[in-house]
Amino acid sequence: MSADAPAGVRLGKCMTCHVRFLPVDGPCPKCGSRSTEPYVSPGIGTVLASTSLEVPPPGWQRPHPLAFVEVEDGVRLLVVPEAPPPGAGEVVEVWQDGEVYRARRSARSEGERGEGDAPRVGSSRPPFEPPR
Amino acid sequence: MTVRVASVGLGRFGKRPEGLVELAAEAAGLALEGIGRKTVDHLVVGTMLGHGPHGPFALLPRLAGRLGLESATGVRVEAASATGAMAFHEAVHAVQAGEAVRALVVAAEKMTDQPTPALTRELTAALHESEIAHGATMPGLGSLVSQRYFLHHELPAEVSARVTVHDREMASRNPNAHFQTPVTAEEVGASRPVALPLRLLHCAPISDGAAAVVVEKGRGPATVLGLGQGFDALRLIDRSDLSSFVATRLAARRAYEASRLTRKDVGMIELHDAFAPLGFIHLEDLGVCGPGEGPTWYDRGWVRPDGRVPVNPGGGLLGRGHPVGVSGLAGIGEVALQLRGEAGATSVAHRPKVGLAHSMAGLGAHNFVTILGETGG
């Protein structure tokens, strides 16, 4: 693992509606505008959820950690974090290793570790109204 | 045109020595027993993996030949783990369109003859390519969604054992279920970790099995009242919501609107609970209870056969088993049996007038809702 790789994630930015997104190619997934520009996000994000696969697919070590991370620009990523994986609410640095996003605990999260309840993180939809 | 379920054939789920065609033919034979010598002029077959000596290839003529349906027309469908539900919807559409008078829907899956790593690779193929590139699996992503649910509603992950305990108790009443014995919450909590908080007993087993349903023009206790389906982004991180399934809400809304019913009319439910916490999420997405209230419904026994809305009386995916392409049709078949008063050992306390079957493809990329019941007026 290239643990010394600089943090940073290549993203796309829509110049029309200003949404940021993955992947960097193609039109804006929100408004369809072709006026988009690639840029590099610092890759600092918050873990939304994490786990370790005890039965990983062939080619991956056991246990194989996985996490959802929301980076500061509001873009979500599936990442392979360091093992054992950081828990929900922890701050991580994400970087790209080929087509795989990797993450490690950020120095900024040191003080937050070991807190009881994981904070609510991530953008959630409003409460569901039952179908009529 | 009004379409009804005319008969149901549910074979035994579990480790079976038979091959794909034999399993399909057995379930089809059971369903055809129920309708005598009436003509079936359309055959819809569903299988996700299609394992067998011939793969999924030419499954229709092979099966048509076995069943003496050479004069029928046919189609094969695939929608990952919602294949069985899609097959049913296609058969209903064919009858509604007047293309068929009576259609036989068969779903079959052969899984236990594969080594687990090979099977995992195949099931994982239903995920997005970038998820596969990160070494994700169904239980892995199922675990992440479950955690988002627990965090969002501030619930302890341990509550998910209730779904397994319920399904296994229901399965112990069902002679066709993969698992014939109940389990305790302690046993669930002590089972080996798969992708925490998911443990082995929170995950549906690998099963062989088949199901068949005959649909025809007409009315009855198991009339098709409403069908709905919904898509969501295949890649989970692209979804607006990581703690429940938009595709279920979309499918449910469409099925409720088509049936002109609300969730208050539903008398029993079959849920696609491939991972225990999903039982809560589905119940909430279907509007049966409010967000975060699923665990309470299981805890207070409101999902039991004598509860407010019986859920998975046949054992669900965690108890009856999960031959992937079959579960959607098995759920619909179970609902039809309950409505027709033919459920036998798995019968709910009071015969329902309306039942709902829910099915999910992959991890919620293409979900289906089927509402059956008595036609009013």
Interface residues (C-beta under 8 A of the other chain):
Chain A: L22 P29 L48 A49 S50 T51 S52 L53 E54 V55 P56 P57 P58 G59 W60 H64 L66 A67 F68 R76 L77 L78 V79 V80 A88 E99 V100 Y101 D117 A118 R120 V121 G122 S124 R125 P127 F128 P130 P131 R132
Chain B: T116 P117 T120 R121 T124 S130 E131 I132 A133 H134 G135 A136 T137 P139 G140 L141 S143 L144 V145 Q147 R148 L151 H152 E154 R192 P193 V194 A195 L196 P197 L198 R235 L236 I237 D238 S240 D241 L242 S243 S244 R249 A252 R253 Y256 E257 T262 R263 E284 D285 G287 G290 P291
